[in-house]
């Protein structure tokens, strides 16, 4: 927010920061000991793995846990496109 109270405009494709999510959680009354934004990634991974509907490799790609081989990681993203979309829904 600007000093005059007006909201700051941001580019539509620029992602919000982890701190923005953490501030929103604080405004909801959740303290750092209750939940941090990174915990959503943990919850998503746990729920997806427990569902048995998705291969672990697809879950890791969605979480952006890249393969150490950068070239392979690029091709894996393309190969799992439909599954990643389904999981993201």
N, C-alpha and C positions, 0 to 999 in steps of 0.2 A: 504494500500500500504506500502511496506517496504521502508526503508530509501534509498535503491538503486533504487527505482522507480518501482520495480517488484511487480506485484499483489500478494496478500497473498492468498494462497490456503485455502479453507475451506471445511470441510466435506459436501458431497452432501446432506445429510439429515438434516443438521443443518440449521434452519430457519434464515433468515436475521432479523436484529433487526428493531424496529420501527424507531430508529435514522438513520439507513441506508436509509430507505424510505424517511424520512424527508430531509436528505441531498440531495437525488436525486431530490426531489421537489424544493429545493433551487437552484440546478444547472439548473433547468428548468425555473428559474426566479420567482417562487412562494414564497412569504414570509409567515411567520407564520400566518399573518392575512388573507392570501388567502386560505391556505389549509394545513392541517396536515394529516399525514398518517392515523390516527384513523378515519378521516372523510370518508375514503373509506368504513369503516364498516357501518357508518350511511347511506351513499348513497346506499349501497347494501341492507340494511334493508328496507329503504324507498321504493326503486324500487321494491323489492320483495313483500312487503306488498301491494303496490298499484296495482301490476299486477293481484292480485286475483288468481294466479296460485298455490300458496303454502300456507299451513296452517301455522299460526303464530308459532306453536310449532316447526315446521321443521326449520323455519328461525332462531329461537332462538338457536336451537341445532347447526346449521351451524356456527353461530356466537360464539359458545362455551359458551353461557350463560347457565351454568349448573343449573339443578334442585338442590335445597338445599339437597334433599335426594340423596346422592351419589350413592346408589345402583340403584335407579330408573333412574338416569341420565345415567348410563352405559347401562341399558336395552333400554332406549329411543333411544340412539345412534344406537343400533343394529336394533331396530324396524324401524327406518326411513332411513335405509341405501340407498335404491333405490331413495327415494325422495331427500335425501341430495346430492346424485351424480347428479341428474337432475338439482337441484338448482345450484350446483357448476359449472355446464357447462355454 
